[in-house]
Amino acid sequence: MTDEVTQQLLDRFVGALCALPSLIAVWAHGSLAGGDHRPGISDLDLIAVVAEPCTAAEEEQLAALHRDLATAFPSASALHCGYVVADTWGDHTRRHLTWAHEELMRRPVTAVTRCELLRFGKVLYGPPPAGLLPPVTDRQLADFVVDDLSSFWRPALDHPDRWLRDVWVDLGLLTLARAHVTLRTGRLITKSEALDVLRDLNAPADVVEDIRRRRYGPPAPAPAPAPWASRRAELTRVFLRRAIEDVVAGHRP
């Protein structure tokens, strides 16, 4: 269920997007669509489908819209939206205009995002994804998951300072657990389900409980103490080095 403030933000955003003459649809994926959204913690992951590429003037208007929303709604800093031209879905490598991390950029719509949209995407405006988005094969999904672990998460382990931050610990471990399930069953699971998978994978119990407490318990009064943050980072990196290699090795062609 979407909380009241998040719903107000989404309503304001979608209402403003309707000023785009070529707007076809707006969909949510990720935790918001999957029922695992945590206000103040989770991102708001959206896709807007347009009939034509945005002009330079429209890109400026979109950037201004996102910045104005962040002034009215502090949670809008977590709102990420890709703007996909309807006839370009067939190219998985194409980089689409995207607002993320408080700036416009261009990046692909991943196989995982496409599967989330097709399997449980939430329609905020227009027709559902199934009528516009081509299907994703099991091989396309598996190839993306393996490549993400190999080319992004495994090299990230060589940067110890990153792992002192909550977000790297959380997403690194949860991504590994979700990848493990997807590669074995084809399922896409939520972050809360991934915590139970981490236990079964023998991830460091103290770290898993730390993630559960911060994401699903009452708000923490202060950041993690430095000694624990350092210990947590080391435990996480040691576990992920082995676990990523195990997952990737089991699914090489």
C-alpha positions as CSV (number, residue, x, y, z in Angstrom):
1,M,0.0,0.0,0.0
2,T,1.3,3.5,-0.9
3,D,1.5,5.9,2.0
4,E,-0.3,9.3,1.7
5,V,2.7,11.5,1.1
6,T,4.1,9.1,-1.6
7,Q,0.7,9.0,-3.3
8,Q,0.5,12.8,-3.3
9,L,4.0,13.0,-4.9
10,L,3.0,10.5,-7.6
11,D,-0.2,12.3,-8.3
12,R,1.6,15.6,-8.6
13,F,4.3,14.1,-10.8
14,V,2.0,12.2,-13.2
15,G,-0.3,15.2,-13.4
16,A,2.6,17.4,-14.5
17,L,3.9,14.9,-17.0
18,C,0.5,15.0,-18.8
19,A,1.8,18.3,-20.2
20,L,4.1,16.3,-22.4
21,P,2.2,16.1,-25.7
22,S,3.7,12.7,-26.6
23,L,3.1,11.0,-23.2
24,I,1.7,7.5,-23.6
25,A,2.0,5.8,-20.2
26,V,3.6,6.1,-16.8
27,W,4.5,2.8,-14.9
28,A,6.1,2.0,-11.6
29,H,8.4,-0.9,-11.0
30,G,10.8,-1.9,-8.2
31,S,9.6,-1.9,-4.6
32,L,6.7,0.4,-5.3
33,A,5.1,-2.0,-7.7
34,G,6.2,-5.2,-5.9
35,G,4.6,-4.2,-2.5
36,D,7.9,-3.7,-0.6
37,H,8.2,0.1,-0.7
38,R,9.5,1.6,2.6
39,P,8.8,5.4,2.8
40,G,12.0,7.3,3.4
41,I,14.2,4.3,2.4
42,S,13.0,2.9,-0.9
43,D,13.5,4.6,-4.3
44,L,10.5,5.4,-6.4
45,D,11.3,3.7,-9.7
46,L,9.2,4.9,-12.7
47,I,9.1,4.6,-16.5
48,A,7.4,7.2,-18.7
49,V,6.7,6.1,-22.3
50,V,6.6,8.8,-24.9
51,A,5.8,8.7,-28.6
52,E,8.7,11.0,-29.6
53,P,12.1,11.9,-28.2
54,C,12.0,14.8,-25.8
55,T,13.2,18.1,-27.3
56,A,15.9,20.1,-25.6
57,A,13.2,22.4,-24.2
58,E,11.2,19.5,-22.9
59,E,14.3,18.1,-21.2
60,E,14.8,21.4,-19.4
61,Q,11.1,21.4,-18.4
62,L,11.5,17.8,-17.0
63,A,14.6,18.8,-15.0
64,A,12.8,21.8,-13.6
65,L,9.8,19.6,-12.7
66,H,11.9,17.1,-10.8
67,R,13.7,19.9,-8.9
68,D,10.4,21.6,-8.1
69,L,9.1,18.3,-6.7
70,A,12.1,17.9,-4.5
71,T,11.4,21.3,-3.0
72,A,7.8,20.4,-2.2
73,F,8.4,16.8,-1.3
74,P,11.7,15.7,0.4
75,S,11.1,12.2,-0.7
76,A,11.2,13.3,-4.4
77,S,14.9,13.0,-4.3
78,A,14.3,9.2,-4.4
79,L,12.1,9.5,-7.5
80,H,13.9,8.1,-10.6
81,C,12.2,8.1,-14.0
82,G,13.3,6.8,-17.4
83,Y,11.7,8.4,-20.5
84,V,11.5,5.7,-23.2
85,V,10.4,6.4,-26.7
86,A,7.8,3.7,-27.5
87,D,9.4,2.3,-30.7
88,T,12.8,1.8,-29.1
89,W,12.0,-1.0,-26.7
90,G,13.6,-3.6,-28.9
91,D,17.1,-2.4,-28.3
92,H,18.2,-3.5,-24.8
93,T,21.4,-1.5,-25.0
94,R,19.8,1.8,-26.0
95,R,20.4,4.6,-23.4
96,H,17.2,6.5,-22.6
97,L,16.8,9.9,-21.0
98,T,16.6,9.3,-17.3
99,W,16.2,11.5,-14.2
100,A,18.1,9.8,-11.3
101,H,20.3,11.0,-8.4
102,E,19.0,14.5,-9.0
103,E,20.2,14.9,-12.6
104,L,19.4,14.0,-16.1
105,M,21.4,11.2,-17.7
106,R,21.0,8.5,-20.2
107,R,21.0,4.8,-19.3
108,P,19.4,1.5,-20.5
109,V,16.3,-0.1,-19.2
110,T,17.6,-3.3,-17.8
111,A,16.2,-6.8,-18.3
112,V,15.3,-6.9,-14.6
113,T,13.3,-3.7,-14.9
114,R,11.6,-4.9,-18.0
115,C,10.6,-8.1,-16.3
116,E,9.3,-6.2,-13.3
117,L,7.2,-4.1,-15.5
118,L,5.8,-7.1,-17.4
119,R,5.1,-9.2,-14.3
120,F,3.9,-6.8,-11.7
121,G,4.3,-3.2,-13.1
122,K,1.9,-0.7,-11.6
123,V,0.1,1.5,-14.1
124,L,0.0,5.2,-13.0
125,Y,-1.2,6.5,-16.4
126,G,-2.2,5.0,-19.8
127,P,-2.1,1.4,-21.0
128,P,-0.3,-1.5,-19.2
129,P,3.2,-2.6,-20.1
130,A,2.1,-5.8,-21.8
131,G,0.7,-3.9,-24.7
132,L,3.8,-1.9,-25.4
133,L,6.9,-3.7,-24.0
134,P,8.3,-6.8,-25.8
135,P,8.7,-10.0,-23.7
136,V,12.1,-10.7,-22.1
137,T,13.5,-14.2,-22.6
138,D,14.9,-16.3,-19.7
139,R,18.3,-16.1,-21.3
140,Q,18.2,-12.3,-21.6
141,L,17.3,-12.0,-17.9
142,A,20.0,-14.5,-16.8
143,D,22.7,-12.9,-18.9
144,F,21.9,-9.5,-17.4
145,V,22.0,-10.8,-13.9
146,V,25.3,-12.5,-14.3
147,D,26.8,-9.5,-16.1
148,D,25.7,-7.1,-13.4
149,L,27.4,-9.3,-10.7
150,S,30.5,-9.7,-12.8
151,S,31.0,-6.2,-14.2
152,F,29.6,-4.0,-11.4
153,W,29.4,-5.7,-8.0
154,R,32.6,-7.8,-8.1
155,P,34.8,-4.8,-9.1
156,A,33.1,-2.7,-6.5
157,L,34.6,-5.0,-3.8
158,D,38.0,-3.5,-4.6
159,H,36.9,-0.1,-3.2
160,P,36.7,-0.7,0.6
161,D,35.6,2.8,1.4
162,R,32.3,2.3,-0.4
163,W,31.3,-0.5,1.9
164,L,31.4,1.7,4.9
165,R,28.0,3.1,3.7
166,D,24.7,1.5,4.4
167,V,23.5,1.7,0.8
168,W,26.4,-0.4,-0.5
169,V,26.1,-3.1,2.2
170,D,22.3,-3.3,1.7
171,L,22.2,-3.3,-2.1
172,G,25.3,-5.5,-2.5
173,L,23.9,-8.3,-0.3
174,L,20.3,-8.0,-1.4
175,T,21.2,-7.9,-5.1
176,L,23.3,-11.1,-4.6
177,A,20.4,-12.9,-2.9
178,R,17.9,-11.8,-5.6
179,A,20.3,-12.8,-8.3
180,H,20.7,-16.3,-6.7
181,V,17.0,-16.9,-6.8
182,T,16.4,-15.4,-10.3
183,L,19.2,-17.6,-11.8
184,R,17.8,-20.7,-10.2
185,T,14.1,-20.2,-10.6
186,G,13.5,-17.3,-12.9
187,R,11.6,-15.5,-10.1
188,L,12.0,-11.9,-9.1
189,I,11.8,-11.5,-5.3
190,T,11.5,-8.5,-3.1
191,K,14.2,-7.1,-0.8
192,S,12.4,-8.4,2.3
193,E,12.3,-11.9,0.8
194,A,16.0,-11.6,-0.1
195,L,16.9,-11.2,3.6
196,D,15.6,-14.7,4.3
197,V,17.6,-16.0,1.3
198,L,20.8,-14.4,2.7
199,R,20.3,-16.4,5.8
200,D,20.1,-19.6,3.8
201,L,23.3,-18.6,1.9
202,N,25.1,-18.2,5.2
203,A,25.7,-14.5,4.9
204,P,27.0,-12.9,8.1
205,A,24.1,-13.1,10.5
206,D,24.9,-9.8,12.3
207,V,25.0,-7.9,9.0
208,V,21.7,-9.4,7.8
209,E,20.0,-8.5,11.0
210,D,21.5,-5.0,10.8
211,I,19.9,-4.6,7.3
212,R,16.6,-5.9,8.5
213,R,16.5,-3.6,11.5
214,R,17.4,-0.5,9.5
215,R,15.1,-1.2,6.6
216,Y,12.1,-2.7,8.4
217,G,12.4,-1.7,12.0
218,P,11.8,1.6,13.7
219,P,14.1,4.5,12.6
220,A,17.6,4.3,13.9
221,P,18.6,7.1,16.2
222,A,22.0,7.6,14.7
223,P,24.3,6.2,12.0
224,A,26.2,3.0,12.7
225,P,29.2,3.5,15.0
226,A,32.5,3.6,13.1
227,P,33.9,0.3,14.6
228,W,30.8,-1.6,13.5
229,A,30.7,0.1,10.1
230,S,34.2,-1.1,9.5
231,R,33.6,-4.6,10.7
232,R,30.3,-4.8,8.7
233,A,32.2,-3.7,5.6
234,E,34.8,-6.4,5.9
235,L,32.3,-9.1,6.7
236,T,30.2,-8.1,3.6
237,R,33.2,-7.9,1.2
238,V,34.6,-11.3,2.3
239,F,31.2,-13.0,1.9
240,L,30.4,-11.3,-1.4
241,R,33.8,-12.3,-3.0
242,R,33.0,-15.9,-2.5
243,A,29.2,-15.8,-3.1
244,I,29.5,-13.8,-6.4
245,E,32.1,-16.2,-7.7
246,D,29.9,-19.1,-6.8
247,V,26.8,-17.6,-8.5
248,V,28.7,-16.5,-11.6
249,A,30.6,-19.8,-12.0
250,G,27.4,-21.7,-11.9
251,H,25.9,-19.8,-14.8
252,R,28.7,-19.3,-17.3
253,P,27.9,-20.5,-20.8
